[in-house]
Amino acid sequence: MLNPVISQAKEWGFICQCQESNSWLILSQQPDRKWKLQQNEDRWILIVGNTPQLCLHGSEAIAFLKRHHTKHHQQND
């Protein structure tokens, strides 16, 4: 069964990559956005540029993705 964060990210169109360590990386659909979410066991690390910023629970990671998904769609409407 797929992680709920990954399932939601894929549904919203984010780029999801499984790494060799079997952890996930989520990237923005917009290449100019310099953030990514990297899975670390049951948490998600928000990385901006190449600097880790926050350690998020799954629900917080989904809220972060929702905000960026909604913001992206509002700009394109």
TIVO-2410 file (N, C-alpha, C; in nm, 3 decimals):
# residues 77
REC num residu      c1      c2      c3 atome chaine
REC   1      M   0.084  -0.119   0.000     N      A
REC   1      M   0.000   0.000   0.000    CA      A
REC   1      M   0.089   0.125   0.000     C      A
REC   2      L   0.052   0.221  -0.080     N      A
REC   2      L   0.130   0.343  -0.095    CA      A
REC   2      L   0.110   0.437   0.023     C      A
REC   3      N   0.215   0.503   0.062     N      A
REC   3      N   0.211   0.603   0.169    CA      A
REC   3      N   0.104   0.708   0.135     C      A
REC   4      P   0.023   0.751   0.234     N      A
REC   4      P  -0.083   0.849   0.206    CA      A
REC   4      P  -0.029   0.981   0.150     C      A
REC   5      V   0.089   1.023   0.191     N      A
REC   5      V   0.147   1.147   0.139    CA      A
REC   5      V   0.179   1.131  -0.009     C      A
REC   6      I   0.237   1.018  -0.045     N      A
REC   6      I   0.270   0.992  -0.186    CA      A
REC   6      I   0.143   0.980  -0.269     C      A
REC   7      S   0.044   0.909  -0.218     N      A
REC   7      S  -0.083   0.894  -0.290    CA      A
REC   7      S  -0.144   1.030  -0.321     C      A
REC   8      Q  -0.149   1.117  -0.220     N      A
REC   8      Q  -0.208   1.250  -0.240    CA      A
REC   8      Q  -0.124   1.333  -0.334     C      A
REC   9      A   0.008   1.328  -0.318     N      A
REC   9      A   0.098   1.405  -0.405    CA      A
REC   9      A   0.080   1.364  -0.550     C      A
REC  10      K   0.071   1.234  -0.576     N      A
REC  10      K   0.051   1.187  -0.714    CA      A
REC  10      K  -0.083   1.233  -0.768     C      A
REC  11      E  -0.187   1.227  -0.685     N      A
REC  11      E  -0.320   1.271  -0.728    CA      A
REC  11      E  -0.318   1.418  -0.769     C      A
REC  12      W  -0.241   1.501  -0.696     N      A
REC  12      W  -0.233   1.643  -0.727    CA      A
REC  12      W  -0.132   1.675  -0.837     C      A
REC  13      G  -0.059   1.575  -0.885     N      A
REC  13      G   0.031   1.597  -0.997    CA      A
REC  13      G   0.174   1.632  -0.961     C      A
REC  14      F   0.211   1.616  -0.835     N      A
REC  14      F   0.351   1.640  -0.798    CA      A
REC  14      F   0.439   1.528  -0.852     C      A
REC  15      I   0.566   1.557  -0.869     N      A
REC  15      I   0.662   1.458  -0.917    CA      A
REC  15      I   0.708   1.376  -0.797     C      A
REC  16      C   0.688   1.246  -0.802     N      A
REC  16      C   0.724   1.156  -0.692    CA      A
REC  16      C   0.828   1.057  -0.742     C      A
REC  17      Q   0.940   1.050  -0.672     N      A
REC  17      Q   1.048   0.961  -0.713    CA      A
REC  17      Q   1.085   0.872  -0.595     C      A
REC  18      C   1.092   0.742  -0.622     N      A
REC  18      C   1.137   0.647  -0.521    CA      A
REC  18      C   1.289   0.638  -0.532     C      A
REC  19      Q   1.357   0.657  -0.419     N      A
REC  19      Q   1.502   0.656  -0.419    CA      A
REC  19      Q   1.553   0.515  -0.390     C      A
REC  20      E   1.683   0.494  -0.408     N      A
REC  20      E   1.743   0.362  -0.385    CA      A
REC  20      E   1.719   0.311  -0.244     C      A
REC  21      S   1.710   0.401  -0.149     N      A
REC  21      S   1.690   0.363  -0.008    CA      A
REC  21      S   1.544   0.329   0.021     C      A
REC  22      N   1.460   0.323  -0.083     N      A
REC  22      N   1.315   0.300  -0.071    CA      A
REC  22      N   1.243   0.412   0.002     C      A
REC  23      S   1.305   0.528   0.010     N      A
REC  23      S   1.237   0.647   0.061    CA      A
REC  23      S   1.192   0.728  -0.060     C      A
REC  24      W   1.103   0.822  -0.037     N      A
REC  24      W   1.043   0.899  -0.146    CA      A
REC  24      W   1.092   1.043  -0.146     C      A
REC  25      L   1.088   1.101  -0.264     N      A
REC  25      L   1.119   1.241  -0.285    CA      A
REC  25      L   1.003   1.301  -0.363     C      A
REC  26      I   0.950   1.413  -0.316     N      A
REC  26      I   0.840   1.481  -0.385    CA      A
REC  26      I   0.890   1.618  -0.430     C      A
REC  27      L   0.868   1.647  -0.559     N      A
REC  27      L   0.913   1.772  -0.618    CA      A
REC  27      L   0.795   1.849  -0.674     C      A
REC  28      S   0.810   1.979  -0.682     N      A
REC  28      S   0.707   2.066  -0.740    CA      A
REC  28      S   0.690   2.037  -0.888     C      A
REC  29      Q   0.569   2.065  -0.938     N      A
REC  29      Q   0.544   2.054  -1.082    CA      A
REC  29      Q   0.615   2.167  -1.157     C      A
REC  30      Q   0.647   2.273  -1.086     N      A
REC  30      Q   0.710   2.391  -1.148    CA      A
REC  30      Q   0.861   2.386  -1.123     C      A
REC  31      P   0.941   2.374  -1.229     N      A
REC  31      P   1.086   2.360  -1.212    CA      A
REC  31      P   1.154   2.479  -1.144     C      A
REC  32      D   1.091   2.596  -1.146     N      A
REC  32      D   1.152   2.713  -1.083    CA      A
REC  32      D   1.135   2.711  -0.931     C      A
REC  33      R   1.053   2.623  -0.878     N      A
REC  33      R   1.036   2.609  -0.733    CA      A
REC  33      R   1.150   2.524  -0.680     C      A
REC  34      K   1.220   2.574  -0.582     N      A
REC  34      K   1.341   2.508  -0.534    CA      A
REC  34      K   1.320   2.430  -0.405     C      A
REC  35      W   1.198   2.379  -0.383     N      A
REC  35      W   1.173   2.300  -0.263    CA      A
REC  35      W   1.150   2.154  -0.301     C      A
REC  36      K   1.169   2.069  -0.204     N      A
REC  36      K   1.135   1.928  -0.219    CA      A
REC  36      K   1.105   1.871  -0.081     C      A
REC  37      L   1.027   1.766  -0.079     N      A
REC  37      L   0.999   1.692   0.044    CA      A
REC  37      L   1.069   1.557   0.033     C      A
REC  38      Q   1.149   1.525   0.132     N      A
REC  38      Q   1.222   1.399   0.132    CA      A
REC  38      Q   1.178   1.316   0.251     C      A
REC  39      Q   1.139   1.192   0.224     N      A
REC  39      Q   1.094   1.104   0.330    CA      A
REC  39      Q   1.212   1.060   0.415     C      A
REC  40      N   1.192   1.062   0.547     N      A
REC  40      N   1.291   1.012   0.642    CA      A
REC  40      N   1.214   0.930   0.744     C      A
REC  41      E   1.206   0.800   0.719     N      A
REC  41      E   1.125   0.707   0.797    CA      A
REC  41      E   0.979   0.750   0.792     C      A
REC  42      D   0.919   0.789   0.906     N      A
REC  42      D   0.777   0.827   0.905    CA      A
REC  42      D   0.758   0.979   0.899     C      A
REC  43      R   0.864   1.052   0.876     N      A
REC  43      R   0.859   1.199   0.869    CA      A
REC  43      R   0.898   1.246   0.730     C      A
REC  44      W   0.874   1.374   0.705     N      A
REC  44      W   0.909   1.437   0.578    CA      A
REC  44      W   0.993   1.560   0.606     C      A
REC  45      I   1.105   1.572   0.538     N      A
REC  45      I   1.193   1.687   0.555    CA      A
REC  45      I   1.170   1.783   0.438     C      A
REC  46      L   1.133   1.907   0.470     N      A
REC  46      L   1.119   2.010   0.369    CA      A
REC  46      L   1.258   2.068   0.344     C      A
REC  47      I   1.302   2.060   0.219     N      A
REC  47      I   1.433   2.110   0.181    CA      A
REC  47      I   1.412   2.222   0.080     C      A
REC  48      V   1.467   2.339   0.108     N      A
REC  48      V   1.459   2.454   0.019    CA      A
REC  48      V   1.600   2.484  -0.028     C      A
REC  49      G   1.617   2.491  -0.161     N      A
REC  49      G   1.753   2.496  -0.215    CA      A
REC  49      G   1.814   2.360  -0.184     C      A
REC  50      N   1.919   2.357  -0.109     N      A
REC  50      N   1.975   2.230  -0.060    CA      A
REC  50      N   1.983   2.231   0.092     C      A
REC  51      T   1.902   2.315   0.155     N      A
REC  51      T   1.907   2.331   0.300    CA      A
REC  51      T   1.781   2.277   0.366     C      A
REC  52      P   1.795   2.174   0.452     N      A
REC  52      P   1.678   2.125   0.525    CA      A
REC  52      P   1.619   2.235   0.613     C      A
REC  53      Q   1.485   2.247   0.611     N      A
REC  53      Q   1.418   2.355   0.684    CA      A
REC  53      Q   1.330   2.304   0.798     C      A
REC  54      L   1.245   2.207   0.768     N      A
REC  54      L   1.146   2.158   0.865    CA      A
REC  54      L   1.134   2.007   0.857     C      A
REC  55      C   1.098   1.947   0.970     N      A
REC  55      C   1.066   1.806   0.975    CA      A
REC  55      C   0.916   1.796   1.000     C      A
REC  56      L   0.844   1.735   0.907     N      A
REC  56      L   0.698   1.735   0.910    CA      A
REC  56      L   0.641   1.595   0.932     C      A
REC  57      H   0.528   1.589   1.003     N      A
REC  57      H   0.448   1.467   1.009    CA      A
REC  57      H   0.377   1.453   0.875     C      A
REC  58      G   0.322   1.336   0.847     N      A
REC  58      G   0.252   1.313   0.721    CA      A
REC  58      G   0.140   1.412   0.696     C      A
REC  59      S   0.059   1.440   0.798     N      A
REC  59      S  -0.053   1.534   0.780    CA      A
REC  59      S  -0.003   1.674   0.750     C      A
REC  60      E   0.110   1.712   0.808     N      A
REC  60      E   0.168   1.844   0.781    CA      A
REC  60      E   0.224   1.850   0.639     C      A
REC  61      A   0.283   1.740   0.594     N      A
REC  61      A   0.334   1.734   0.457    CA      A
REC  61      A   0.220   1.747   0.356     C      A
REC  62      I   0.107   1.679   0.384     N      A
REC  62      I  -0.009   1.690   0.296    CA      A
REC  62      I  -0.063   1.833   0.295     C      A
REC  63      A  -0.066   1.898   0.411     N      A
REC  63      A  -0.113   2.037   0.418    CA      A
REC  63      A  -0.021   2.128   0.336     C      A
REC  64      F   0.109   2.106   0.344     N      A
REC  64      F   0.206   2.182   0.265    CA      A
REC  64      F   0.179   2.163   0.115     C      A
REC  65      L   0.162   2.038   0.074     N      A
REC  65      L   0.135   2.008  -0.067    CA      A
REC  65      L   0.003   2.069  -0.112     C      A
REC  66      K  -0.097   2.062  -0.026     N      A
REC  66      K  -0.228   2.118  -0.061    CA      A
REC  66      K  -0.217   2.268  -0.087     C      A
REC  67      R  -0.142   2.335  -0.002     N      A
REC  67      R  -0.124   2.480  -0.017    CA      A
REC  67      R  -0.058   2.511  -0.152     C      A
REC  68      H   0.044   2.436  -0.187     N      A
REC  68      H   0.113   2.462  -0.314    CA      A
REC  68      H   0.030   2.419  -0.434     C      A
REC  69      H  -0.047   2.314  -0.420     N      A
REC  69      H  -0.136   2.270  -0.527    CA      A
REC  69      H  -0.244   2.375  -0.552     C      A
REC  70      T  -0.307   2.422  -0.447     N      A
REC  70      T  -0.414   2.522  -0.458    CA      A
REC  70      T  -0.358   2.653  -0.514     C      A
REC  71      K  -0.243   2.696  -0.464     N      A
REC  71      K  -0.181   2.820  -0.509    CA      A
REC  71      K  -0.147   2.811  -0.659     C      A
REC  72      H  -0.094   2.698  -0.703     N      A
REC  72      H  -0.059   2.679  -0.843    CA      A
REC  72      H  -0.183   2.686  -0.931     C      A
REC  73      H  -0.293   2.625  -0.888     N      A
REC  73      H  -0.415   2.625  -0.969    CA      A
REC  73      H  -0.483   2.761  -0.968     C      A
REC  74      Q  -0.473   2.837  -0.861     N      A
REC  74      Q  -0.531   2.971  -0.859    CA      A
REC  74      Q  -0.457   3.062  -0.955     C      A
REC  75      Q  -0.326   3.045  -0.966     N      A
REC  75      Q  -0.247   3.128  -1.057    CA      A
REC  75      Q  -0.277   3.096  -1.202     C      A
REC  76      N  -0.318   2.973  -1.231     N      A
REC  76      N  -0.344   2.931  -1.369    CA      A
REC  76      N  -0.489   2.951  -1.410     C      A
REC  77      D  -0.576   2.992  -1.319     N      A
REC  77      D  -0.718   3.015  -1.353    CA      A
REC  77      D  -0.740   3.153  -1.410     C      A
***
